[in-house]
Amino acid sequence: MINSLSILIPTYNNECLELVRDLQAQASILSSENDFEYEIIVADDGSTDKNTIEKNCEINGLDNCRYIERKENAGRAAIRNFLAKEAKYLWLLFLDSDLKLDNSDFIRNYMLSKGNVIVGGLKIGGNPITLKDNLRYKYEKKCEKQHNYKHRQKIGNKEFRTTNFLIFKDIIIRTPFDENFKYYGYEDVLFGKSICQKGYHITHINNPILLDEYETNYRFILKTEEACRTLYQFRKELKGYSKLITYSELITRMIFVKPLLNRLFPWVGLHIKSRLTGNKPSVLWFNIYKLLYYIHLDI
């Protein structure tokens, strides 16, 4: 049983006071019931929204909680390595800052779990009526079965996500996130690959955290494009760990594809993007756009 825990939350322009309060409340109860010590550290990776920063500063007023404001954006990999070094306990629970707790035993479940690297998973929430035209929501609902812990057990380390996972500190110190990843996407996938190559086993359990707020369609497309560029930059390291790379290689074996896409993508891509950022976006067309965008990076 785990008796000490550092809960680590990287954030960027995202208010996470409510999440920290809920985590602190759970941890405080466990501390009073058991010989359990904890800390919660939120590291701000150079946020630009002053209102968000001001609100998150209230975290410093909570017991065993710290909010660290960093002036420059170091990237998703570097900020996690920073948090791991800041942590004083041997077990680290990493969580994304845009999530919510809806399970009163969330921390307790991790305390009772066994393994060196443990992934709890993600639950997709939100009002299906008000979010019916939100692309991110529709996409996550379409992929919801991939968040199921039985599915995650089957794929092992192939789609490792840093959304919600517990890890022994020594592992991340010895095998840190690759800080060459400066922009959004795939630093977690490569990390999962790296730790498994070192012989560590990833255990998947049914202990999800809730995602129920989603960015606009336009913002989601921009993030997807950024992730595609990151994937292309690290395509050699991530080969075999991304279906996008696999499908792209299969399609571009046809010699006419690249010249044709070179001529058509500026127009076709713009047309699809316009539909995706408008009302009634299609997940099918989103997947097509993502593939075309990735392929066009190699032209």
KAZILIN-V106915 format. One record per pair of residues at least 24 apart in sequence whose C-alpha atoms are under 10 Angstrom apart, sorted by the first residue. I is the first residue (numbers start at 1). J is the second residue. Records with the same first field share a line. If there is no record, write none. Layout:
I->J ; J
//
This chain:
1->108 ; 110 ; 111 ; 112 ; 113 ; 114
2->35 ; 36 ; 37 ; 90 ; 91 ; 108 ; 110 ; 111 ; 112 ; 113 ; 114
3->30 ; 31 ; 34 ; 35 ; 36 ; 37 ; 38 ; 89 ; 90 ; 91 ; 111 ; 112
4->31 ; 35 ; 36 ; 37 ; 38 ; 39 ; 88 ; 89 ; 90 ; 91 ; 92 ; 111
5->36 ; 37 ; 38 ; 39 ; 40 ; 87 ; 88 ; 89 ; 90 ; 91 ; 92 ; 93 ; 107 ; 110 ; 111 ; 166 ; 168
6->37 ; 38 ; 39 ; 40 ; 41 ; 64 ; 65 ; 83 ; 84 ; 86 ; 87 ; 88 ; 89 ; 90 ; 91 ; 92 ; 93 ; 94 ; 166 ; 169
7->38 ; 39 ; 40 ; 41 ; 42 ; 65 ; 83 ; 84 ; 87 ; 89 ; 91 ; 92 ; 93 ; 94 ; 95 ; 107 ; 166
8->39 ; 40 ; 41 ; 42 ; 43 ; 66 ; 80 ; 82 ; 83 ; 84 ; 86 ; 87 ; 92 ; 93 ; 94 ; 95 ; 96 ; 97 ; 166
9->40 ; 41 ; 42 ; 43 ; 44 ; 67 ; 79 ; 80 ; 83 ; 93 ; 94 ; 95 ; 96 ; 97 ; 98 ; 163 ; 164
10->41 ; 42 ; 43 ; 44 ; 45 ; 67 ; 68 ; 75 ; 76 ; 77 ; 79 ; 80 ; 82 ; 83 ; 94 ; 95 ; 96 ; 97 ; 98
11->42 ; 43 ; 44 ; 45 ; 46 ; 47 ; 56 ; 69 ; 76 ; 79 ; 95 ; 96 ; 97 ; 98
12->43 ; 44 ; 45 ; 46 ; 47 ; 48 ; 49 ; 52 ; 53 ; 73 ; 75 ; 76 ; 97 ; 98
13->44 ; 45 ; 46 ; 47 ; 48 ; 49 ; 50 ; 51 ; 52 ; 53 ; 56 ; 97 ; 98
14->44 ; 47 ; 49 ; 51 ; 52 ; 53 ; 55 ; 56 ; 96 ; 97 ; 98
15->49 ; 51 ; 52 ; 53 ; 54 ; 55 ; 56 ; 57 ; 97 ; 98
16->42 ; 52 ; 53 ; 55 ; 56 ; 59 ; 96 ; 97 ; 98 ; 99 ; 100
17->42 ; 52 ; 55 ; 56 ; 57 ; 58 ; 59 ; 60 ; 62 ; 67 ; 97
18->56 ; 59 ; 97 ; 99 ; 100 ; 101
19->95 ; 96 ; 97 ; 98 ; 99 ; 100 ; 101
20->56 ; 59 ; 62 ; 65 ; 66 ; 97 ; 100 ; 101
21->59 ; 62 ; 63 ; 65
22->100 ; 101 ; 102 ; 103 ; 104
23->100 ; 101 ; 104 ; 106 ; 107
24->62 ; 63 ; 64 ; 65 ; 107
25->62 ; 63 ; 104
26->101 ; 103 ; 104 ; 105 ; 106 ; 107 ; 108
27->64 ; 105 ; 106 ; 107 ; 108
28->63 ; 64
30->105 ; 107 ; 108 ; 111
36->111
37->64 ; 89
38->63 ; 64 ; 65 ; 88 ; 89 ; 91 ; 92
39->63 ; 64 ; 65 ; 66 ; 87 ; 88 ; 89 ; 92
40->64 ; 65 ; 66 ; 67 ; 87 ; 92 ; 93
41->65 ; 66 ; 67 ; 68 ; 83 ; 84 ; 86 ; 87 ; 94
42->66 ; 67 ; 68 ; 69 ; 83 ; 95 ; 97
43->67 ; 68 ; 69 ; 70 ; 79 ; 80 ; 82 ; 83 ; 86 ; 97
44->68 ; 69 ; 70 ; 71 ; 72 ; 73 ; 74 ; 79 ; 97
45->69 ; 70 ; 71 ; 72 ; 73 ; 74 ; 75 ; 76 ; 78 ; 79 ; 80
46->70 ; 71 ; 72 ; 73 ; 74 ; 75
47->71 ; 72 ; 73
48->72 ; 73
73->182 ; 183
74->179 ; 181 ; 182 ; 183
75->179 ; 180 ; 181 ; 182 ; 183 ; 184 ; 187
76->177 ; 178 ; 179 ; 181 ; 182 ; 183 ; 184 ; 185 ; 186 ; 187 ; 188
77->176 ; 177 ; 178 ; 179 ; 180 ; 181 ; 182 ; 183 ; 184 ; 185 ; 186 ; 187 ; 188 ; 191
78->176 ; 177 ; 178 ; 179 ; 180 ; 181 ; 182 ; 187
79->177 ; 179
80->162 ; 172 ; 176 ; 177 ; 179
81->172 ; 173 ; 175 ; 176 ; 177 ; 178 ; 179
82->176
84->167 ; 168 ; 169 ; 170 ; 172 ; 173 ; 176
85->169 ; 172 ; 173
87->169
88->169
89->168 ; 169
90->167 ; 168 ; 169 ; 170 ; 171
91->116 ; 117 ; 166 ; 167 ; 168 ; 169 ; 170
92->117 ; 165 ; 166 ; 167 ; 168 ; 169 ; 170 ; 172
93->117 ; 118 ; 119 ; 162 ; 163 ; 164 ; 165 ; 166 ; 167 ; 168 ; 169
94->119 ; 162 ; 163 ; 164 ; 165 ; 166 ; 167
95->162 ; 163 ; 164 ; 165 ; 166 ; 209
96->162 ; 163 ; 164 ; 165 ; 209 ; 211
97->163
98->163 ; 210 ; 211 ; 212 ; 213 ; 214
99->123 ; 163 ; 164 ; 209 ; 210 ; 211 ; 212 ; 213
100->125 ; 208 ; 209 ; 210 ; 211 ; 212 ; 213
101->208 ; 209 ; 210 ; 211
102->208 ; 209 ; 210 ; 211
103->207 ; 208 ; 209 ; 210
105->207
106->206 ; 207 ; 208 ; 209
107->207
108->207
109->205 ; 206 ; 207
110->165 ; 166 ; 205 ; 207
111->166
113->166 ; 203 ; 204 ; 205
114->203 ; 205
115->166 ; 167 ; 168 ; 200 ; 201 ; 202 ; 203 ; 204
116->166 ; 167 ; 168 ; 169 ; 170 ; 171 ; 200 ; 201 ; 202 ; 203
117->165 ; 166 ; 167 ; 168 ; 169 ; 171 ; 172 ; 192 ; 195 ; 196 ; 200 ; 201 ; 202 ; 203 ; 204
118->164 ; 165 ; 166 ; 167 ; 168 ; 201 ; 202 ; 203 ; 204 ; 205 ; 207
119->149 ; 152 ; 153 ; 160 ; 161 ; 162 ; 163 ; 164 ; 165 ; 166 ; 167 ; 202 ; 203 ; 204 ; 205 ; 206 ; 207 ; 208
120->147 ; 148 ; 149 ; 152 ; 161 ; 162 ; 163 ; 164 ; 165 ; 166 ; 203 ; 204 ; 205 ; 206 ; 207 ; 208 ; 209
121->146 ; 147 ; 148 ; 149 ; 152 ; 160 ; 161 ; 162 ; 163 ; 164 ; 165 ; 204 ; 205 ; 206 ; 207 ; 208 ; 209 ; 210
122->146 ; 147 ; 148 ; 149 ; 161 ; 163 ; 164 ; 206 ; 207 ; 208 ; 209 ; 210 ; 211
123->147 ; 148 ; 207 ; 208 ; 209 ; 210 ; 211 ; 212
124->208 ; 209 ; 210 ; 211 ; 212 ; 213
125->209 ; 210 ; 211 ; 212 ; 213 ; 214
126->210 ; 211 ; 212 ; 213 ; 214
127->212 ; 213
131->212 ; 213 ; 214
132->279 ; 280 ; 281
133->216 ; 217 ; 276 ; 277 ; 278 ; 279 ; 280 ; 281 ; 282
134->214 ; 215 ; 216 ; 217 ; 218 ; 220 ; 276 ; 277 ; 278 ; 279 ; 280 ; 281 ; 282
135->214 ; 215 ; 216 ; 217 ; 218 ; 220 ; 221 ; 276 ; 277 ; 278 ; 279 ; 280 ; 281 ; 282 ; 283 ; 286
136->213 ; 214 ; 215 ; 216 ; 217 ; 218 ; 219 ; 220 ; 221 ; 281 ; 283 ; 286
137->211 ; 212 ; 213 ; 214 ; 215 ; 216 ; 217 ; 283
138->280 ; 281 ; 282 ; 283
139->281 ; 282 ; 283 ; 284 ; 286 ; 287
140->211 ; 214 ; 283
141->283
142->283 ; 284
147->206 ; 208
148->204 ; 205 ; 206 ; 207 ; 208
149->203 ; 204 ; 205 ; 206 ; 207 ; 208
150->204 ; 205 ; 206
151->204
152->202 ; 203 ; 204 ; 205 ; 206
153->202 ; 203 ; 204 ; 205
154->204
156->192 ; 193 ; 196 ; 201 ; 202 ; 203 ; 204
157->189 ; 190 ; 191 ; 192 ; 193 ; 194 ; 195 ; 196 ; 201 ; 202 ; 203 ; 204 ; 241
158->189 ; 190 ; 192 ; 193 ; 196 ; 238 ; 240 ; 241 ; 242
159->186 ; 188 ; 189 ; 190 ; 192 ; 193 ; 241 ; 242
160->186 ; 187 ; 188 ; 189 ; 190 ; 191 ; 192 ; 193 ; 202 ; 241
161->186 ; 187 ; 188 ; 189 ; 190 ; 191 ; 192
162->186 ; 187 ; 188 ; 189 ; 191 ; 192
163->188 ; 208 ; 209 ; 211
164->207 ; 208 ; 209 ; 210
165->202 ; 203 ; 204 ; 205 ; 207 ; 208
166->202 ; 203
167->202
171->195 ; 198 ; 200
174->198
180->234
181->230 ; 231 ; 233 ; 234
182->230
183->223 ; 226 ; 227 ; 229 ; 230
184->223 ; 224 ; 225 ; 226 ; 227 ; 228 ; 229 ; 230 ; 231
185->223 ; 224 ; 225 ; 226 ; 227 ; 228 ; 229 ; 230 ; 231
186->227 ; 228 ; 230 ; 231 ; 234 ; 238 ; 241 ; 242
187->227 ; 230 ; 231 ; 234 ; 238
189->238 ; 241 ; 242
190->234 ; 237 ; 238 ; 241
192->241
193->237 ; 238 ; 241
194->237
216->277 ; 278
217->273 ; 275 ; 276 ; 277 ; 278 ; 279 ; 281
218->273 ; 274 ; 276 ; 277 ; 278
219->277
220->276 ; 277
221->273 ; 276 ; 277 ; 286 ; 289 ; 290
224->286 ; 289 ; 290 ; 293 ; 294
225->289 ; 290 ; 293 ; 294
227->290 ; 294
228->290 ; 291 ; 293 ; 294 ; 295 ; 297
229->293 ; 294 ; 297
230->294
231->294
232->294 ; 295 ; 297 ; 298
233->297
243->291
244->287 ; 290 ; 291 ; 292 ; 294 ; 295
245->291 ; 294 ; 295
247->291 ; 295
248->291 ; 292 ; 294 ; 295 ; 296 ; 298
249->295
251->291 ; 295
252->295 ; 298
257->295 ; 296
258->295 ; 296 ; 298 ; 299
259->296 ; 299
261->292 ; 293 ; 295 ; 296 ; 299
262->295 ; 296 ; 297 ; 298 ; 299
265->289 ; 292 ; 293 ; 295 ; 296
266->293 ; 296
268->292
269->293 ; 296
//
